[in-house]
Amino acid sequence: MVKIVIKLAILINLLFTFYLFPQSFSWQADTTLKFGDPGTTIIFHTSLINNTANEESLRVIRTSYQLPTDWTSSFCVGFLCYAPFIDTIPDPVHVNASVPTELSIDVQTSANPDQGEVTVRVENWLNPTDFITNIFTANTNPNALQDDQSLITGSFALYANYPNPFNPETTIRYTLDNLSRQNVRLLIYNSAGQIVKTLVNDIQTVGDYRVTWDGRNDSGNLVSSGIYFYELSSAAKISVGKMVYIR
């Protein structure tokens, strides 16, 4: 009888805590499993979303990693990237109530096919009990890559470009989930936020699509080496990826 009372008390306390302190933020990822060529950088694109009316400050921690000895991982918040040896981003990641904050987890692989995992925890800066943990798995096994590229998920998704970094060209894959015809745009931006190339601006239906970019702008000239962003938009849905072009 005493044990039952104790369990009920614990349950009531947990429910009370949940309703009194609801999750202050959400964390969305394009996927937690990605495939790539050996020697490339595999990038997990995620978004931190504020669930409150006020700005939230979050702490990002790499709690553990099981990577091959010659692989590394690092964080990028927007355009700001941190060194691989930094396990905890030293400053708060600010997320306002209207615009999600982009957080990417980059995994630099080696020439040997392998697989690795990185565990990342995002928590409220002022309340560490308000947290979300994700495990990101990167795989450079050629057979696994072939299997992954054949998948059609049936949901709106923008996948990591391949290869990345790239020269002379890279392929961007995306999936549309709307059964009706819709206007789709796939744009390339430079690090200054300027559109350099319109890859897609057309009416498309549900399905899996692949587009190749050869590193040229809308005028037909090769762009300079650096970081570029590709943005997929359809109806009210937008997804953004990051890639590196090397000349």
Secondary structure, DSSP 4 states (H G I P E B T S, - for coil): -HHHHHHHHHHHHHHHHHHHS---EEEEES-SEEE--TTSEEEEEEEEEE-SSS-EEEEEEEEEEE--TT-EEEEEETTEE--TT-SB-SS-EEE-SSS-EEEEEEEE--SS--EEEEEEEEEESS-TTSEEEEEEEEE--HHHHHHHHT---SS-EEPPPBSSSBSS-EEEEEEE--SS-EEEEEEEE-TTS-EEEEEEEEEE-SEEEEEEE-SB-TTSPBPPSEEEEEEEEETTEEEEEEEEE--
